[in-house]
Amino acid sequence: MTNYKHKAIYDLYSTVKSIYEDNGVFTAKDQDGNEVSIDMSAVNTKATELENAEVDLKASAKAKLIAGEALTEEEANTIVL
């Protein structure tokens, strides 16, 4: 879930350029090294959405493969080895 939280922070806060995590506590900084205030409730919600979207995309790709249907590029990217 940590990677999803990082992605969520970057998606929600366009000024964030770096993220530090220490024992589950996230600190986000802008390009000048100033701390950016983040709402962890919003981050957790967005991270869950991102994770669910990836799970759904993989399931869709698998179903299409089984049915012999063509995948979208995004679906194919989920299974590239």
Phi, psi and omega in degrees: 000337182302315180298324177293324178293320176299311179299319180298317179298313179298321180293320185278332186234095186294341180275349182287129179244342178210151181227133176242141179230131178224110180053044177082002178258123184261136173235125181250141181229149177273185185295340179265003180086007178280140180290136177256126179290130180235146178264104185295335176295315177294321179297314180297320178297313180295320179298319178296318178299316180296317179295316179297321179297320179292318178299315180297319180296317178296320179296320178296317179298316180298315181298319179294320178298316180297322181277356180077022180267159179287144178266153169285164178299321180297320177295317180298323180297336180286342184242003179298129182270000000 
